[in-house]
């Protein structure tokens, strides 16, 4: 855990928001990001574990996922569509899935998150305390507002989903992946590994407007070609 200046464990959402009104305080969920550091700091941690935000329940025709629900619980819940459960298992090693939370995964997104891609294509809406709720895509673009916390994420569970990915080995984080969901309203697709966060794309032209960055795992051109190939595979699997 980082050598924080103070630790707080509020019992209610209102208490958490009052604490987070101070800019030097940051929310702590599963701790897989903040706890990775051992550097001394002046931050104060506001632990969200006692707020009861870990439930996964059906709310009408949508699934409500509490922000502090772990990736492990998401992967094991019978209420979660099977294809999303599989991507939750692929998100982190088993040792971290018991700690990492859905809210934390969204609040600190990585370009390679297959779970975020799955939530994007499932019409994810993010509920916030201290700010207005908004679509997941908007939150990824703008970040969590200062002083606000994610309380839950709701997703559509109708239709079917599929994914395809390419990594250096089957166990590696994918270099690029394509995730899509097909329902009565049509097909929605997202890509990972081609932008700063997973992004929604047009299934008919998945790389339009994208400018992926290259790294030791693959050049920008390679990532673009992978995106086209994987998008085609996923689209074919859902036709």
C-alpha positions in Angstrom: 0.0 0.0 0.0 1.3 3.5 -0.7 2.6 5.3 2.4 -0.5 7.5 2.6 -0.9 10.4 5.0 -4.2 9.1 6.4 -6.8 6.4 6.0 -10.6 6.9 6.2 -13.3 4.2 6.1 -16.7 6.0 5.8 -19.9 4.1 6.5 -22.2 5.9 4.1 -22.0 7.4 0.6 -22.6 10.9 2.0 -19.7 10.5 4.4 -17.5 9.4 1.6 -18.5 12.4 -0.5 -17.8 14.8 2.4 -14.3 13.3 2.8 -13.6 13.4 -1.0 -14.4 17.1 -1.1 -10.8 17.6 0.0 -8.6 17.3 -3.1 -5.9 15.4 -1.3 -8.2 12.5 -0.6 -8.7 9.7 -3.2 -11.1 6.8 -3.2 -9.8 3.3 -2.5 -11.8 0.3 -3.8 -9.9 -3.0 -4.5 -6.6 -1.3 -4.2 -4.9 -3.0 -7.1 -3.8 0.4 -8.5 -3.1 2.4 -5.4 -1.6 -0.5 -3.5 0.9 -1.1 -6.3 2.9 1.8 -5.1 5.3 1.9 -2.1 6.3 5.5 -2.5 5.6 8.0 0.3 2.8 10.5 -0.5 0.6 13.1 1.0 -2.7 11.5 -0.3 -5.3 10.3 2.1 -7.2 7.1 1.2 -11.0 6.9 1.5 -11.9 3.2 1.6 -15.2 2.5 -0.1 -15.5 -1.1 1.1 -18.1 -0.5 3.9 -20.6 1.3 1.6 -22.5 -1.8 0.5 -21.8 -1.2 -3.2 -20.9 -4.7 -4.1 -24.3 -6.2 -5.2 -25.0 -7.6 -8.6 -28.8 -7.6 -9.2 -31.4 -7.4 -12.0 -33.2 -4.1 -12.2 -36.0 -4.5 -14.7 -34.5 -5.6 -18.0 -31.0 -4.4 -17.1 -28.3 -5.7 -14.8 -27.0 -3.4 -12.0 -23.4 -4.0 -11.0 -22.2 -2.4 -7.8 -19.0 -0.4 -8.1 -17.2 -2.4 -5.5 -18.2 -5.8 -6.9 -15.0 -7.7 -7.7 -14.1 -9.1 -11.1 -14.2 -12.5 -9.4 -17.8 -12.0 -8.3 -18.8 -10.8 -11.8 -17.2 -13.9 -13.3 -19.2 -16.1 -11.0 -22.6 -14.5 -11.1 -25.4 -16.4 -12.9 -27.1 -13.1 -13.6 -24.2 -12.0 -15.8 -24.3 -13.1 -19.5 -21.9 -16.0 -20.1 -19.7 -14.1 -22.6 -19.2 -11.2 -20.2 -18.3 -13.7 -17.4 -15.6 -15.1 -19.7 -14.1 -11.6 -20.4 -14.2 -10.8 -16.6 -12.0 -13.9 -16.1 -9.6 -12.7 -18.8 -9.3 -9.2 -17.3 -6.8 -10.0 -14.5 -4.9 -13.0 -13.0 -7.0 -15.0 -10.6 -5.1 -13.6 -7.6 -6.2 -10.0 -8.6 -9.8 -10.8 -9.6 -10.7 -11.3 -6.0 -9.5 -7.7 -5.2 -10.0 -5.6 -8.4 -13.4 -4.0 -8.6 -15.6 -3.1 -11.5 -15.7 0.5 -10.5 -11.9 0.6 -10.1 -11.5 -0.9 -13.5 -13.6 1.9 -15.0 -12.1 4.7 -12.9 -8.5 3.7 -13.9 -9.0 2.3 -17.5 -6.3 0.7 -19.5 -6.2 0.6 -23.3 -6.4 -3.2 -23.2 -9.4 -3.8 -20.9 -11.6 -6.4 -22.5 -14.1 -6.0 -19.7 -14.6 -2.3 -20.4 -15.1 -3.2 -24.1 -17.8 -5.7 -23.0 -19.5 -3.1 -20.9 -19.3 -0.5 -23.7 -21.1 -2.8 -26.2 -23.7 -3.6 -23.5 -24.9 0.0 -23.3 -23.3 0.6 -19.9 -24.6 3.5 -17.9 -22.5 4.7 -14.9 -24.3 5.9 -11.8 -22.3 8.5 -9.8 -22.7 10.0 -6.3 -21.8 13.6 -6.4 -22.3 14.0 -10.1 -24.8 13.2 -12.8 -25.0 9.7 -14.2 -23.6 9.2 -17.8 -22.9 6.7 -20.5 -19.6 4.7 -19.9 -18.1 6.1 -23.1 -18.5 9.7 -21.9 -17.0 8.8 -18.5 -14.0 7.2 -20.2 -13.5 10.3 -22.2 -13.8 12.8 -19.4 -12.8 10.8 -16.3 -14.6 10.6 -13.0 -15.5 14.1 -11.9 -13.5 15.4 -8.9 -15.2 14.6 -5.6 -17.6 12.0 -7.2 -17.6 8.3 -6.8 -18.9 5.5 -9.1 -21.8 3.7 -7.3 -23.0 1.2 -9.9 -23.0 0.3 -13.6 -26.1 -0.9 -15.4 -25.9 -2.9 -18.6 -28.3 -4.4 -21.1 -28.3 -8.2 -21.0 -30.3 -9.1 -24.1 -28.8 -10.4 -27.3 -25.5 -12.3 -27.5 -21.8 -11.3 -27.5 -18.6 -12.5 -28.9 -14.9 -11.6 -28.8 -11.6 -12.2 -30.6 -8.1 -11.2 -29.6 -4.5 -11.5 -30.5 -1.6 -11.6 -28.0 2.0 -12.6 -28.1 0.9 -15.8 -26.3 -2.6 -17.0 -25.3 -1.8 -16.0 -21.7 -0.7 -12.4 -22.5 -2.8 -9.3 -22.4 -4.2 -9.0 -25.9 -2.4 -6.6 -28.3 -5.7 -5.9 -29.9 -9.2 -7.3 -29.2 -12.6 -6.9 -30.7 -15.8 -7.3 -28.7 -19.3 -7.1 -30.1 -22.9 -7.6 -29.0 -25.8 -8.4 -31.3 -29.4 -7.7 -30.2 -32.7 -6.8 -31.8 -31.5 -3.3 -32.3 -28.4 -4.3 -34.2 -24.7 -4.9 -33.6 -22.4 -2.8 -31.4 -18.6 -3.3 -31.5 -15.7 -2.1 -29.4 -11.9 -2.4 -29.8 -9.1 -2.5 -27.3 -5.4 -1.7 -27.9 -6.1 1.0 -30.5 -6.7 4.1 -28.4 -6.1 5.4 -24.9 -9.1 3.4 -23.7 -11.3 0.8 -25.3 -13.6 2.5 -27.9 -16.8 1.9 -29.7 -16.4 1.6 -33.5 -18.6 1.0 -36.5 -18.7 -2.7 -37.4 -18.6 -1.8 -41.1 -15.5 0.4 -40.8 -13.9 -0.4 -37.4 -10.6 1.5 -37.9 -12.2 4.8 -39.2 -10.7 7.7 -37.3 -8.3 5.6 -35.2 -4.7 6.4 -34.8 -3.2 3.6 -32.6 0.2 4.1 -31.1 2.9 1.5 -31.7 5.0 -0.1 -29.0 7.3 -3.2 -28.6 4.3 -5.5 -29.1 3.3 -4.1 -32.5 3.4 -1.0 -34.8 0.5 1.3 -35.4 0.0 -0.4 -38.8 0.0 -3.8 -37.3 -2.6 -2.9 -34.7 -4.8 -1.4 -37.4 -4.6 -4.5 -39.4 -5.3 -6.7 -36.4 -8.3 -4.5 -35.6 -9.8 -5.1 -39.1 -9.2 -8.8 -39.0 -10.6 -9.4 -35.5 -13.6 -7.2 -36.1 -14.4 -9.3 -39.2 -14.1 -12.5 -37.1 -16.4 -11.2 -34.4 -19.0 -9.9 -36.8 -19.0 -13.2 -38.6 -19.5 -15.1 -35.3 -22.6 -13.1 -34.5 -24.2 -13.2 -38.0 
